[in-house]
Amino acid sequence: MTSPKKNDSVIAICIQEPAEDGSTMDLGAIQGDELRFLHQAFITDTITQALEVTNADVRLYYIDNDDRKRLVVIITNYLKKKLSGKKSTALKNNFKSFKLPQESWGIRVEQVFKECFDTGYKHVLVVGSRTPTVLASKMKTALGMLKKGDAVFGPTPEGRYYGIGMSKKYSISLSKYDWKSPTIYSQVSDALTKEGFAWAEMEIWYCVEGSEELELMVRDINQWRFEGDDKTARETEIVMERILAKLEG
């Protein structure tokens, strides 16, 4: 029997590989260890934002291999030392990590929804690990939309997703779609419409997969710093500063 959940909503952060299913983080000169450290910072910042969302649990999903296990341990231990106050409490009480079989991205996303719903959550928001500038406010808005409808989509300019949310009664098979397709957004939304489900759209945003999105990310971080926000995406900023210093040196 499923144990009752304190929160009926969950933010599920899925670690994407730098290259998988034809989708790649191609950031020019940022390669090798620098790319791995930057990706780690993306994940850390995304978790930190998710922990700001009250009345939602946070789950981190990763493929079952030794490198990813080590990465999750490193990130979790770092956050335990770094965070304080409400975020520290949320990390302790509302955060867990889970491994997934080494399947394609679409299969993993479907498994995440199934696992969360089977656990007892009513509203599930899935975000990837290439979105370090998706703020807690966006996640909160998405969960609010889910409580009024069946699904919510966070589209990218390319016609894909930076986030996708479902309420428990969704009934489409996400694994059958090609998630690298530039028409994946319309494919899934059209399927929901055909089934008679109500869905809403979040603000268009971006996944950092190329130089153009990298520039958008830097612009957004610089704007937050100009506005006096010195914390949002801070881990990403630190790694970027180190990478840029190395490249310029």
C-alpha positions as CSV (number, residue, x, y, z in Angstrom):
1,M,0.0,0.0,0.0
2,T,1.4,3.4,-1.0
3,S,2.3,5.6,2.0
4,P,0.6,9.0,2.1
5,K,2.6,12.0,0.8
6,K,2.9,15.2,2.7
7,N,3.1,17.1,-0.7
8,D,1.0,16.2,-3.7
9,S,3.3,17.9,-6.1
10,V,6.9,17.0,-7.1
11,I,9.6,18.6,-9.3
12,A,11.5,15.8,-11.0
13,I,14.9,16.8,-12.3
14,C,16.2,14.4,-14.9
15,I,20.0,14.4,-15.6
16,Q,20.5,14.4,-19.3
17,E,23.7,13.2,-20.8
18,P,25.8,15.8,-22.6
19,A,25.1,13.8,-25.8
20,E,22.3,11.3,-26.1
21,D,19.5,10.4,-28.6
22,G,20.9,12.9,-31.1
23,S,20.6,15.8,-28.7
24,T,23.9,17.4,-27.8
25,M,25.4,20.1,-25.6
26,D,27.7,21.6,-28.2
27,L,29.2,24.6,-26.5
28,G,32.2,25.2,-28.8
29,A,35.5,25.4,-27.0
30,I,33.8,24.2,-23.8
31,Q,34.6,20.5,-23.9
32,G,35.9,17.6,-21.8
33,D,36.3,18.3,-18.1
34,E,35.1,21.9,-18.5
35,L,31.8,20.7,-20.0
36,R,31.3,18.1,-17.3
37,F,31.9,20.7,-14.5
38,L,29.5,23.2,-16.2
39,H,26.9,20.5,-16.5
40,Q,27.3,19.7,-12.8
41,A,26.8,23.4,-12.0
42,F,23.6,23.4,-14.1
43,I,22.2,20.5,-12.1
44,T,23.2,22.1,-8.8
45,D,21.6,25.4,-9.7
46,T,18.4,23.6,-10.9
47,I,18.1,21.7,-7.6
48,T,18.7,24.9,-5.6
49,Q,15.8,26.7,-7.5
50,A,13.5,23.7,-7.1
51,L,14.1,23.6,-3.4
52,E,12.7,27.2,-3.2
53,V,9.3,25.9,-4.3
54,T,7.1,25.4,-1.2
55,N,4.6,22.5,-1.0
56,A,6.6,20.4,-3.5
57,D,9.1,17.6,-3.2
58,V,12.2,17.5,-5.3
59,R,13.5,14.3,-6.9
60,L,16.7,13.9,-8.9
61,Y,16.8,11.1,-11.5
62,Y,19.9,9.7,-13.1
63,I,21.0,6.8,-15.2
64,D,22.4,3.8,-13.4
65,N,26.1,4.0,-13.9
66,D,29.1,4.6,-11.7
67,D,29.9,8.1,-13.1
68,R,26.4,9.4,-12.5
69,K,26.2,7.9,-9.1
70,R,29.4,9.7,-8.1
71,L,28.0,12.9,-9.7
72,V,24.9,12.7,-7.6
73,V,26.9,12.1,-4.4
74,I,29.1,15.1,-5.1
75,I,26.2,17.4,-5.8
76,T,24.2,16.2,-2.8
77,N,27.1,16.5,-0.4
78,Y,28.0,19.9,-1.7
79,L,24.4,21.2,-1.2
80,K,24.3,19.8,2.3
81,K,27.4,21.9,3.2
82,K,26.4,25.0,1.2
83,L,22.7,25.5,1.8
84,S,21.2,27.0,5.0
85,G,17.8,28.0,6.3
86,K,14.7,26.9,4.5
87,K,16.6,25.4,1.5
88,S,18.7,23.2,3.9
89,T,15.5,22.0,5.5
90,A,13.9,21.3,2.2
91,L,17.0,19.4,1.1
92,K,16.8,17.2,4.2
93,N,13.1,16.6,4.2
94,N,11.9,16.9,0.6
95,F,14.7,15.8,-1.6
96,K,15.6,12.3,-2.8
97,S,17.6,10.9,-5.7
98,F,16.7,7.8,-7.8
99,K,18.4,5.8,-10.5
100,L,16.9,4.9,-13.8
101,P,17.8,2.1,-16.4
102,Q,20.0,3.3,-19.2
103,E,17.2,3.8,-21.7
104,S,16.5,6.5,-24.2
105,W,15.4,10.0,-23.0
106,G,11.7,9.4,-23.9
107,I,11.5,6.1,-22.0
108,R,13.2,7.6,-19.0
109,V,10.8,10.6,-18.9
110,E,7.8,8.2,-19.1
111,Q,9.3,6.1,-16.3
112,V,9.8,9.2,-14.1
113,F,6.1,10.1,-14.5
114,K,5.0,6.6,-13.7
115,E,7.2,6.3,-10.7
116,C,6.1,9.6,-9.3
117,F,2.4,8.9,-9.8
118,D,2.7,5.4,-8.4
119,T,4.3,6.9,-5.3
120,G,1.2,9.0,-4.8
121,Y,1.9,12.4,-6.3
122,K,-0.9,14.1,-8.2
123,H,1.1,16.7,-10.1
124,V,4.5,16.0,-11.6
125,L,6.8,18.6,-13.3
126,V,9.8,17.2,-15.1
127,V,12.7,19.5,-16.0
128,G,16.0,18.5,-17.5
129,S,19.6,19.4,-16.6
130,R,20.3,21.9,-19.3
131,T,18.1,24.7,-17.8
132,P,20.1,26.4,-15.0
133,T,18.2,29.7,-15.5
134,V,14.7,28.3,-15.0
135,L,13.7,30.1,-11.8
136,A,11.7,28.8,-8.9
137,S,8.9,31.2,-9.9
138,K,8.5,29.4,-13.3
139,M,8.3,26.0,-11.5
140,K,5.8,27.3,-9.1
141,T,3.7,28.7,-11.9
142,A,3.8,25.4,-13.7
143,L,2.6,23.5,-10.7
144,G,-0.2,26.0,-10.2
145,M,-1.3,25.4,-13.8
146,L,-1.2,21.6,-13.2
147,K,-3.6,22.0,-10.3
148,K,-6.1,23.6,-12.7
149,G,-5.5,21.3,-15.7
150,D,-4.1,18.1,-17.0
151,A,-0.7,19.1,-18.4
152,V,1.7,22.0,-18.8
153,F,4.4,22.5,-21.3
154,G,7.5,24.7,-21.2
155,P,8.4,25.2,-24.9
156,T,11.8,26.2,-26.4
157,P,12.2,28.3,-29.5
158,E,13.2,25.1,-31.4
159,G,9.8,23.5,-30.8
160,R,11.0,21.2,-28.0
161,Y,10.7,21.4,-24.1
162,Y,12.6,22.7,-21.2
163,G,9.9,21.4,-18.9
164,I,6.8,19.2,-19.1
165,G,4.2,18.5,-16.4
166,M,1.3,16.1,-16.1
167,S,-1.5,15.5,-13.6
168,K,-2.2,12.0,-12.6
169,K,-4.9,11.2,-15.1
170,Y,-2.7,11.7,-18.2
171,S,-2.9,8.8,-20.6
172,I,-0.4,9.2,-23.4
173,S,2.7,7.2,-24.0
174,L,5.6,9.6,-23.9
175,S,8.1,6.9,-24.8
176,K,6.8,6.5,-28.4
177,Y,7.8,10.0,-29.4
178,D,11.2,11.2,-30.8
179,W,12.3,13.7,-28.2
180,K,15.0,15.2,-30.4
181,S,12.5,16.0,-33.1
182,P,11.9,19.7,-33.7
183,T,8.1,18.9,-33.7
184,I,8.0,17.1,-30.4
185,Y,6.1,20.0,-28.8
186,S,3.3,19.9,-31.3
187,Q,3.2,16.1,-31.4
188,V,2.6,15.7,-27.6
189,S,0.3,18.7,-27.3
190,D,-1.8,17.5,-30.2
191,A,-2.1,14.1,-28.7
192,L,-3.4,15.6,-25.4
193,T,-5.8,17.8,-27.3
194,K,-7.1,14.7,-29.2
195,E,-7.7,12.9,-25.9
196,G,-9.7,15.9,-24.6
197,F,-7.2,16.9,-22.0
198,A,-6.7,20.6,-20.9
199,W,-3.2,21.8,-21.1
200,A,-1.4,25.1,-20.6
201,E,1.8,26.7,-21.9
202,M,4.6,28.2,-19.8
203,E,6.8,31.1,-21.0
204,I,9.1,30.2,-23.9
205,W,12.6,29.5,-22.5
206,Y,15.7,27.7,-23.6
207,C,17.9,24.7,-22.9
208,V,21.6,25.4,-23.1
209,E,22.7,23.2,-25.9
210,G,24.6,25.5,-28.2
211,S,26.6,28.8,-28.3
212,E,23.4,30.9,-28.8
213,E,21.7,29.6,-25.7
214,L,25.0,29.9,-23.8
215,E,25.0,33.6,-24.6
216,L,21.4,33.9,-23.5
217,M,22.3,32.3,-20.2
218,V,25.2,34.6,-19.6
219,R,23.0,37.6,-20.5
220,D,20.3,36.5,-18.0
221,I,22.9,35.9,-15.2
222,N,24.4,39.3,-15.8
223,Q,20.9,40.9,-15.7
224,W,20.2,39.3,-12.3
225,R,23.5,40.6,-11.0
226,F,22.7,44.1,-12.2
227,E,19.4,43.8,-10.4
228,G,21.2,42.9,-7.2
229,D,20.5,39.1,-7.3
230,D,23.9,37.5,-6.6
231,K,22.6,34.0,-5.9
232,T,20.6,32.7,-8.9
233,A,22.6,30.4,-11.1
234,R,25.7,31.2,-9.0
235,E,27.3,27.8,-9.4
236,T,27.0,28.1,-13.2
237,E,28.5,31.6,-13.0
238,I,31.5,30.4,-11.0
239,V,32.3,27.6,-13.5
240,M,31.8,30.0,-16.5
241,E,34.2,32.5,-14.9
242,R,36.8,29.8,-14.5
243,I,36.4,28.5,-18.0
244,L,36.5,32.0,-19.6
245,A,39.7,32.9,-17.6
246,K,41.3,29.7,-18.9
247,L,40.3,30.3,-22.5
248,E,41.4,33.9,-22.4
249,G,44.7,33.0,-20.7
